[in-house]
Amino acid sequence: MKTQLVTTLKRHATRILTELAHDQSPVLITQHGIPTAYLVDVATFDALKHRLKILEGIARGERAIQEGRISTHHQAKRRLKRWLK
């Protein structure tokens, strides 16, 4: 992963974004030596959002099991299909 200063990002945004699209490797942006943000390409960001949504679903399912809220396979499949849209 590359690290760039915020001033470098300001001066060379086009180059950094072109490299980001090509490498698909996050870029850590620092400001005054402190990590401030990550730049990621759109495909990576979308994939991360999708993974997070799946993990949230798993966590909700685990909580439901612990609370004794269960469904049949057919009911769960129908709910999951609606939830992932």
C-alpha positions in Angstrom: 0.0 0.0 0.0 1.2 3.4 -0.9 1.2 6.4 1.4 0.8 10.0 0.2 0.8 13.4 1.8 -2.4 15.4 1.5 -0.3 18.1 -0.2 0.9 15.5 -2.8 -2.7 14.5 -3.4 -3.7 18.1 -4.0 -0.9 18.7 -6.5 -1.0 15.3 -8.3 -4.5 14.1 -7.9 -4.9 13.0 -11.5 -1.7 10.9 -11.4 -2.5 9.3 -8.0 -6.1 8.4 -9.2 -4.7 6.9 -12.4 -2.3 4.8 -10.4 -5.0 3.8 -8.0 -7.3 2.6 -10.9 -4.4 0.6 -12.4 -3.0 -0.9 -9.2 -6.3 -1.2 -7.3 -4.2 -0.9 -4.1 -5.5 1.5 -1.4 -3.5 4.7 -0.8 -3.1 6.0 2.7 -3.4 9.8 2.9 -1.6 11.5 5.7 -1.9 15.0 7.0 0.8 16.4 9.3 2.2 12.9 9.6 -1.1 11.5 10.8 -3.1 8.9 8.8 -6.2 10.7 7.7 -8.0 8.7 5.0 -7.7 5.9 2.5 -8.3 6.2 -1.2 -9.7 3.1 -2.9 -10.9 2.4 -6.4 -14.7 2.2 -7.0 -14.7 -1.6 -7.5 -12.8 -2.2 -4.3 -15.2 0.1 -2.4 -18.2 -1.6 -3.8 -16.9 -5.1 -3.0 -16.2 -3.9 0.6 -19.7 -2.6 1.0 -21.1 -5.9 -0.3 -18.9 -7.9 2.1 -20.0 -5.7 5.0 -23.6 -6.2 4.2 -23.1 -9.9 4.2 -21.3 -9.8 7.5 -24.0 -7.6 9.0 -26.5 -10.3 7.9 -24.5 -13.0 9.6 -24.3 -11.0 12.8 -28.1 -10.4 12.8 -28.6 -14.1 12.3 -26.4 -15.0 15.2 -28.2 -12.5 17.4 -31.5 -14.0 16.3 -30.4 -17.5 17.2 -29.2 -16.4 20.6 -32.6 -14.7 21.2 -34.4 -17.8 20.1 -35.9 -16.2 17.0 -35.6 -18.9 14.3 -37.2 -19.5 10.9 -37.7 -22.3 8.5 -35.2 -22.6 5.6 -37.9 -21.4 3.2 -38.7 -18.3 5.3 -35.0 -17.4 5.8 -34.3 -17.8 2.1 -37.1 -15.5 1.2 -36.1 -12.8 3.8 -32.5 -13.0 2.7 -33.4 -12.5 -0.9 -35.3 -9.4 -0.1 -32.6 -8.1 2.3 -29.8 -8.4 -0.3 -31.6 -6.5 -3.0 
